[in-house]
Amino acid sequence: MITKLFIPVAILSLSACAAQPVSMQDYRPVIDPARVDQASFEKDLPECRKIGEEVYQKAYEQYQNEVVASILLGAAVGAAGGAMIDGDYAGAGAVGGATGAAAGTVYRAGDLQRGPKAIVDRCLSNRGHEILASG
């Protein structure tokens, strides 16, 4: 009984550890003020932030779907493996499979979080602003 309750809770908890929506409103790359037209930069920054958020939102939605599918597949494979060993191990196998699948998505979550900043930086660079570093 406890295993049946634990599996959905574990899966939901693990999926919550994945990437979270990001707001670019506070993002400000490091620039060399002596080499950047400040007025032009202040005009371009919100426009580039908006582009970064739009692209990120699409990638985030796709990522969420991949995480859920991965966790469910991991749970199914783990449950099948556990059941093959002994029927009592199906629940443990499901939790182990879901945990492994969720852990595999953490690396991609980091890439996803860096994505919008890179887009903003490239957008600003394409508009002639020299970016020294991501903020």
Rosetta constraint file for C-alpha pairs under 8 A:
AtomPair CA 1 CA 5 HARMONIC 6.59 0.50
AtomPair CA 2 CA 6 HARMONIC 5.95 0.50
AtomPair CA 3 CA 7 HARMONIC 6.14 0.50
AtomPair CA 3 CA 91 HARMONIC 5.75 0.50
AtomPair CA 3 CA 92 HARMONIC 7.48 0.50
AtomPair CA 4 CA 8 HARMONIC 7.50 0.50
AtomPair CA 4 CA 91 HARMONIC 7.00 0.50
AtomPair CA 5 CA 9 HARMONIC 6.67 0.50
AtomPair CA 6 CA 10 HARMONIC 5.89 0.50
AtomPair CA 7 CA 11 HARMONIC 6.16 0.50
AtomPair CA 7 CA 91 HARMONIC 7.09 0.50
AtomPair CA 7 CA 94 HARMONIC 7.12 0.50
AtomPair CA 7 CA 95 HARMONIC 5.78 0.50
AtomPair CA 8 CA 12 HARMONIC 6.13 0.50
AtomPair CA 9 CA 13 HARMONIC 6.05 0.50
AtomPair CA 10 CA 14 HARMONIC 6.08 0.50
AtomPair CA 10 CA 95 HARMONIC 7.02 0.50
AtomPair CA 10 CA 99 HARMONIC 7.91 0.50
AtomPair CA 11 CA 15 HARMONIC 6.17 0.50
AtomPair CA 11 CA 71 HARMONIC 6.97 0.50
AtomPair CA 11 CA 95 HARMONIC 7.59 0.50
AtomPair CA 11 CA 98 HARMONIC 6.37 0.50
AtomPair CA 11 CA 99 HARMONIC 7.43 0.50
AtomPair CA 12 CA 16 HARMONIC 6.27 0.50
AtomPair CA 13 CA 17 HARMONIC 6.77 0.50
AtomPair CA 14 CA 18 HARMONIC 7.20 0.50
AtomPair CA 14 CA 99 HARMONIC 6.95 0.50
AtomPair CA 14 CA 102 HARMONIC 6.05 0.50
AtomPair CA 15 CA 67 HARMONIC 6.93 0.50
AtomPair CA 15 CA 68 HARMONIC 7.24 0.50
AtomPair CA 15 CA 71 HARMONIC 7.93 0.50
AtomPair CA 15 CA 102 HARMONIC 6.57 0.50
AtomPair CA 17 CA 106 HARMONIC 7.90 0.50
AtomPair CA 18 CA 67 HARMONIC 7.99 0.50
AtomPair CA 18 CA 102 HARMONIC 7.77 0.50
AtomPair CA 18 CA 105 HARMONIC 6.98 0.50
AtomPair CA 18 CA 106 HARMONIC 5.99 0.50
AtomPair CA 18 CA 109 HARMONIC 5.99 0.50
AtomPair CA 19 CA 60 HARMONIC 7.72 0.50
AtomPair CA 19 CA 106 HARMONIC 7.62 0.50
AtomPair CA 19 CA 109 HARMONIC 4.77 0.50
AtomPair CA 19 CA 110 HARMONIC 7.29 0.50
AtomPair CA 19 CA 112 HARMONIC 7.17 0.50
AtomPair CA 19 CA 113 HARMONIC 6.97 0.50
AtomPair CA 21 CA 57 HARMONIC 7.61 0.50
AtomPair CA 21 CA 60 HARMONIC 7.23 0.50
AtomPair CA 22 CA 53 HARMONIC 7.69 0.50
AtomPair CA 22 CA 113 HARMONIC 7.24 0.50
AtomPair CA 23 CA 53 HARMONIC 7.04 0.50
AtomPair CA 24 CA 49 HARMONIC 5.78 0.50
AtomPair CA 24 CA 50 HARMONIC 7.75 0.50
AtomPair CA 24 CA 52 HARMONIC 7.50 0.50
AtomPair CA 24 CA 53 HARMONIC 6.52 0.50
AtomPair CA 24 CA 116 HARMONIC 7.61 0.50
AtomPair CA 24 CA 117 HARMONIC 7.74 0.50
AtomPair CA 25 CA 46 HARMONIC 7.84 0.50
AtomPair CA 25 CA 49 HARMONIC 6.99 0.50
AtomPair CA 27 CA 49 HARMONIC 7.86 0.50
AtomPair CA 27 CA 117 HARMONIC 7.48 0.50
AtomPair CA 27 CA 135 HARMONIC 6.41 0.50
AtomPair CA 28 CA 45 HARMONIC 7.95 0.50
AtomPair CA 28 CA 134 HARMONIC 7.44 0.50
AtomPair CA 28 CA 135 HARMONIC 5.38 0.50
AtomPair CA 29 CA 121 HARMONIC 6.97 0.50
AtomPair CA 29 CA 131 HARMONIC 6.59 0.50
AtomPair CA 29 CA 132 HARMONIC 7.54 0.50
AtomPair CA 29 CA 133 HARMONIC 6.02 0.50
AtomPair CA 29 CA 134 HARMONIC 4.56 0.50
AtomPair CA 29 CA 135 HARMONIC 4.22 0.50
AtomPair CA 30 CA 131 HARMONIC 6.07 0.50
AtomPair CA 30 CA 132 HARMONIC 5.43 0.50
AtomPair CA 30 CA 133 HARMONIC 5.07 0.50
AtomPair CA 30 CA 134 HARMONIC 5.97 0.50
AtomPair CA 30 CA 135 HARMONIC 5.58 0.50
AtomPair CA 31 CA 36 HARMONIC 7.28 0.50
AtomPair CA 31 CA 129 HARMONIC 7.84 0.50
AtomPair CA 31 CA 130 HARMONIC 6.25 0.50
AtomPair CA 31 CA 131 HARMONIC 4.95 0.50
AtomPair CA 31 CA 132 HARMONIC 5.25 0.50
AtomPair CA 31 CA 133 HARMONIC 7.20 0.50
AtomPair CA 32 CA 36 HARMONIC 6.37 0.50
AtomPair CA 32 CA 130 HARMONIC 7.01 0.50
AtomPair CA 32 CA 131 HARMONIC 7.33 0.50
AtomPair CA 32 CA 132 HARMONIC 6.77 0.50
AtomPair CA 33 CA 37 HARMONIC 7.54 0.50
AtomPair CA 33 CA 38 HARMONIC 7.07 0.50
AtomPair CA 35 CA 129 HARMONIC 7.97 0.50
AtomPair CA 35 CA 130 HARMONIC 7.16 0.50
AtomPair CA 36 CA 41 HARMONIC 7.01 0.50
AtomPair CA 36 CA 129 HARMONIC 5.92 0.50
AtomPair CA 36 CA 130 HARMONIC 6.82 0.50
AtomPair CA 37 CA 41 HARMONIC 6.11 0.50
AtomPair CA 37 CA 129 HARMONIC 7.94 0.50
AtomPair CA 38 CA 42 HARMONIC 6.09 0.50
AtomPair CA 39 CA 43 HARMONIC 6.35 0.50
AtomPair CA 40 CA 44 HARMONIC 6.17 0.50
AtomPair CA 41 CA 45 HARMONIC 5.89 0.50
AtomPair CA 41 CA 124 HARMONIC 7.81 0.50
AtomPair CA 41 CA 129 HARMONIC 7.02 0.50
AtomPair CA 42 CA 46 HARMONIC 7.32 0.50
AtomPair CA 43 CA 47 HARMONIC 7.30 0.50
AtomPair CA 44 CA 48 HARMONIC 6.16 0.50
AtomPair CA 44 CA 124 HARMONIC 6.87 0.50
AtomPair CA 44 CA 127 HARMONIC 7.79 0.50
AtomPair CA 45 CA 49 HARMONIC 6.08 0.50
AtomPair CA 45 CA 120 HARMONIC 7.74 0.50
AtomPair CA 45 CA 124 HARMONIC 6.98 0.50
AtomPair CA 46 CA 50 HARMONIC 6.21 0.50
AtomPair CA 47 CA 51 HARMONIC 6.54 0.50
AtomPair CA 48 CA 52 HARMONIC 6.22 0.50
AtomPair CA 48 CA 119 HARMONIC 7.67 0.50
AtomPair CA 48 CA 120 HARMONIC 5.08 0.50
AtomPair CA 48 CA 123 HARMONIC 5.73 0.50
AtomPair CA 48 CA 124 HARMONIC 6.63 0.50
AtomPair CA 49 CA 53 HARMONIC 6.19 0.50
AtomPair CA 49 CA 116 HARMONIC 7.92 0.50
AtomPair CA 49 CA 120 HARMONIC 5.64 0.50
AtomPair CA 50 CA 54 HARMONIC 6.20 0.50
AtomPair CA 51 CA 55 HARMONIC 6.28 0.50
AtomPair CA 51 CA 119 HARMONIC 7.54 0.50
AtomPair CA 51 CA 120 HARMONIC 7.26 0.50
AtomPair CA 52 CA 56 HARMONIC 6.02 0.50
AtomPair CA 52 CA 115 HARMONIC 7.84 0.50
AtomPair CA 52 CA 116 HARMONIC 4.52 0.50
AtomPair CA 52 CA 117 HARMONIC 6.87 0.50
AtomPair CA 52 CA 119 HARMONIC 5.33 0.50
AtomPair CA 52 CA 120 HARMONIC 5.53 0.50
AtomPair CA 53 CA 57 HARMONIC 5.98 0.50
AtomPair CA 53 CA 116 HARMONIC 6.24 0.50
AtomPair CA 54 CA 58 HARMONIC 6.64 0.50
AtomPair CA 55 CA 59 HARMONIC 6.43 0.50
AtomPair CA 55 CA 116 HARMONIC 7.17 0.50
AtomPair CA 56 CA 60 HARMONIC 5.86 0.50
AtomPair CA 56 CA 112 HARMONIC 7.47 0.50
AtomPair CA 56 CA 115 HARMONIC 6.85 0.50
AtomPair CA 56 CA 116 HARMONIC 5.69 0.50
AtomPair CA 57 CA 61 HARMONIC 6.21 0.50
AtomPair CA 58 CA 62 HARMONIC 6.43 0.50
AtomPair CA 59 CA 63 HARMONIC 6.05 0.50
AtomPair CA 59 CA 112 HARMONIC 7.45 0.50
AtomPair CA 60 CA 64 HARMONIC 6.16 0.50
AtomPair CA 60 CA 112 HARMONIC 7.25 0.50
AtomPair CA 61 CA 65 HARMONIC 6.51 0.50
AtomPair CA 62 CA 66 HARMONIC 6.34 0.50
AtomPair CA 63 CA 67 HARMONIC 6.14 0.50
AtomPair CA 64 CA 68 HARMONIC 6.32 0.50
AtomPair CA 65 CA 69 HARMONIC 6.22 0.50
AtomPair CA 66 CA 70 HARMONIC 5.93 0.50
AtomPair CA 67 CA 71 HARMONIC 6.07 0.50
AtomPair CA 67 CA 101 HARMONIC 7.99 0.50
AtomPair CA 67 CA 102 HARMONIC 6.86 0.50
AtomPair CA 67 CA 105 HARMONIC 6.56 0.50
AtomPair CA 68 CA 72 HARMONIC 6.12 0.50
AtomPair CA 69 CA 73 HARMONIC 6.05 0.50
AtomPair CA 70 CA 74 HARMONIC 6.00 0.50
AtomPair CA 70 CA 98 HARMONIC 7.76 0.50
AtomPair CA 70 CA 101 HARMONIC 5.69 0.50
AtomPair CA 70 CA 102 HARMONIC 7.19 0.50
AtomPair CA 71 CA 75 HARMONIC 6.04 0.50
AtomPair CA 71 CA 97 HARMONIC 7.46 0.50
AtomPair CA 71 CA 98 HARMONIC 4.67 0.50
AtomPair CA 71 CA 99 HARMONIC 7.39 0.50
AtomPair CA 71 CA 101 HARMONIC 5.18 0.50
AtomPair CA 71 CA 102 HARMONIC 5.82 0.50
AtomPair CA 72 CA 76 HARMONIC 6.14 0.50
AtomPair CA 72 CA 98 HARMONIC 6.61 0.50
AtomPair CA 73 CA 77 HARMONIC 6.12 0.50
AtomPair CA 73 CA 97 HARMONIC 7.92 0.50
AtomPair CA 73 CA 98 HARMONIC 7.54 0.50
AtomPair CA 73 CA 101 HARMONIC 7.96 0.50
AtomPair CA 74 CA 78 HARMONIC 5.91 0.50
AtomPair CA 74 CA 94 HARMONIC 7.03 0.50
AtomPair CA 74 CA 96 HARMONIC 7.92 0.50
AtomPair CA 74 CA 97 HARMONIC 4.22 0.50
AtomPair CA 74 CA 98 HARMONIC 4.66 0.50
AtomPair CA 74 CA 99 HARMONIC 7.73 0.50
AtomPair CA 74 CA 100 HARMONIC 7.06 0.50
AtomPair CA 74 CA 101 HARMONIC 5.44 0.50
AtomPair CA 75 CA 79 HARMONIC 5.92 0.50
AtomPair CA 75 CA 93 HARMONIC 7.14 0.50
AtomPair CA 75 CA 94 HARMONIC 4.00 0.50
AtomPair CA 75 CA 95 HARMONIC 6.11 0.50
AtomPair CA 75 CA 96 HARMONIC 7.19 0.50
AtomPair CA 75 CA 97 HARMONIC 4.65 0.50
AtomPair CA 75 CA 98 HARMONIC 4.45 0.50
AtomPair CA 76 CA 80 HARMONIC 6.13 0.50
AtomPair CA 76 CA 94 HARMONIC 6.08 0.50
AtomPair CA 76 CA 97 HARMONIC 7.39 0.50
AtomPair CA 77 CA 81 HARMONIC 6.14 0.50
AtomPair CA 77 CA 93 HARMONIC 7.82 0.50
AtomPair CA 77 CA 94 HARMONIC 7.07 0.50
AtomPair CA 77 CA 97 HARMONIC 6.51 0.50
AtomPair CA 78 CA 82 HARMONIC 6.02 0.50
AtomPair CA 78 CA 90 HARMONIC 7.15 0.50
AtomPair CA 78 CA 92 HARMONIC 7.75 0.50
AtomPair CA 78 CA 93 HARMONIC 4.11 0.50
AtomPair CA 78 CA 94 HARMONIC 4.37 0.50
AtomPair CA 78 CA 95 HARMONIC 7.17 0.50
AtomPair CA 78 CA 96 HARMONIC 6.28 0.50
AtomPair CA 78 CA 97 HARMONIC 4.41 0.50
AtomPair CA 78 CA 98 HARMONIC 7.42 0.50
AtomPair CA 79 CA 83 HARMONIC 5.96 0.50
AtomPair CA 79 CA 89 HARMONIC 7.48 0.50
AtomPair CA 79 CA 90 HARMONIC 4.24 0.50
AtomPair CA 79 CA 91 HARMONIC 5.98 0.50
AtomPair CA 79 CA 92 HARMONIC 7.19 0.50
AtomPair CA 79 CA 93 HARMONIC 4.57 0.50
AtomPair CA 79 CA 94 HARMONIC 4.15 0.50
AtomPair CA 79 CA 95 HARMONIC 7.84 0.50
AtomPair CA 79 CA 97 HARMONIC 7.48 0.50
AtomPair CA 80 CA 84 HARMONIC 6.18 0.50
AtomPair CA 80 CA 90 HARMONIC 6.42 0.50
AtomPair CA 80 CA 93 HARMONIC 7.36 0.50
AtomPair CA 80 CA 94 HARMONIC 7.77 0.50
AtomPair CA 81 CA 85 HARMONIC 6.55 0.50
AtomPair CA 81 CA 90 HARMONIC 7.07 0.50
AtomPair CA 81 CA 93 HARMONIC 6.38 0.50
AtomPair CA 82 CA 86 HARMONIC 6.23 0.50
AtomPair CA 82 CA 87 HARMONIC 6.82 0.50
AtomPair CA 82 CA 88 HARMONIC 7.57 0.50
AtomPair CA 82 CA 89 HARMONIC 4.51 0.50
AtomPair CA 82 CA 90 HARMONIC 4.19 0.50
AtomPair CA 82 CA 91 HARMONIC 7.26 0.50
AtomPair CA 82 CA 92 HARMONIC 6.83 0.50
AtomPair CA 82 CA 93 HARMONIC 4.63 0.50
AtomPair CA 82 CA 94 HARMONIC 7.47 0.50
AtomPair CA 83 CA 87 HARMONIC 4.28 0.50
AtomPair CA 83 CA 88 HARMONIC 6.81 0.50
AtomPair CA 83 CA 89 HARMONIC 5.69 0.50
AtomPair CA 83 CA 90 HARMONIC 4.46 0.50
AtomPair CA 83 CA 93 HARMONIC 7.74 0.50
AtomPair CA 84 CA 90 HARMONIC 8.00 0.50
AtomPair CA 85 CA 89 HARMONIC 6.92 0.50
AtomPair CA 86 CA 90 HARMONIC 7.33 0.50
AtomPair CA 89 CA 93 HARMONIC 5.97 0.50
AtomPair CA 90 CA 94 HARMONIC 6.11 0.50
AtomPair CA 91 CA 95 HARMONIC 6.30 0.50
AtomPair CA 92 CA 96 HARMONIC 6.09 0.50
AtomPair CA 93 CA 97 HARMONIC 5.96 0.50
AtomPair CA 94 CA 98 HARMONIC 6.04 0.50
AtomPair CA 95 CA 99 HARMONIC 5.97 0.50
AtomPair CA 96 CA 100 HARMONIC 6.13 0.50
AtomPair CA 97 CA 101 HARMONIC 6.15 0.50
AtomPair CA 98 CA 102 HARMONIC 6.07 0.50
AtomPair CA 99 CA 103 HARMONIC 6.07 0.50
AtomPair CA 100 CA 104 HARMONIC 6.25 0.50
AtomPair CA 101 CA 105 HARMONIC 6.77 0.50
AtomPair CA 102 CA 106 HARMONIC 6.93 0.50
AtomPair CA 103 CA 107 HARMONIC 7.99 0.50
AtomPair CA 104 CA 108 HARMONIC 7.88 0.50
AtomPair CA 105 CA 109 HARMONIC 6.28 0.50
AtomPair CA 106 CA 110 HARMONIC 6.63 0.50
AtomPair CA 107 CA 111 HARMONIC 6.77 0.50
AtomPair CA 108 CA 112 HARMONIC 6.16 0.50
AtomPair CA 109 CA 113 HARMONIC 6.26 0.50
AtomPair CA 110 CA 114 HARMONIC 6.45 0.50
AtomPair CA 111 CA 115 HARMONIC 6.20 0.50
AtomPair CA 112 CA 116 HARMONIC 7.70 0.50
AtomPair CA 113 CA 117 HARMONIC 7.95 0.50
AtomPair CA 114 CA 118 HARMONIC 6.43 0.50
AtomPair CA 115 CA 119 HARMONIC 6.34 0.50
AtomPair CA 116 CA 120 HARMONIC 6.22 0.50
AtomPair CA 117 CA 121 HARMONIC 6.09 0.50
AtomPair CA 117 CA 134 HARMONIC 7.02 0.50
AtomPair CA 118 CA 122 HARMONIC 6.07 0.50
AtomPair CA 118 CA 134 HARMONIC 7.83 0.50
AtomPair CA 119 CA 123 HARMONIC 5.99 0.50
AtomPair CA 120 CA 124 HARMONIC 6.15 0.50
AtomPair CA 121 CA 125 HARMONIC 6.10 0.50
AtomPair CA 121 CA 131 HARMONIC 6.69 0.50
AtomPair CA 121 CA 134 HARMONIC 7.21 0.50
AtomPair CA 122 CA 126 HARMONIC 5.99 0.50
AtomPair CA 123 CA 127 HARMONIC 6.39 0.50
AtomPair CA 124 CA 128 HARMONIC 6.59 0.50
AtomPair CA 124 CA 129 HARMONIC 5.45 0.50
AtomPair CA 124 CA 130 HARMONIC 7.69 0.50
AtomPair CA 124 CA 131 HARMONIC 7.63 0.50
AtomPair CA 125 CA 129 HARMONIC 4.79 0.50
AtomPair CA 125 CA 130 HARMONIC 5.81 0.50
AtomPair CA 125 CA 131 HARMONIC 6.58 0.50
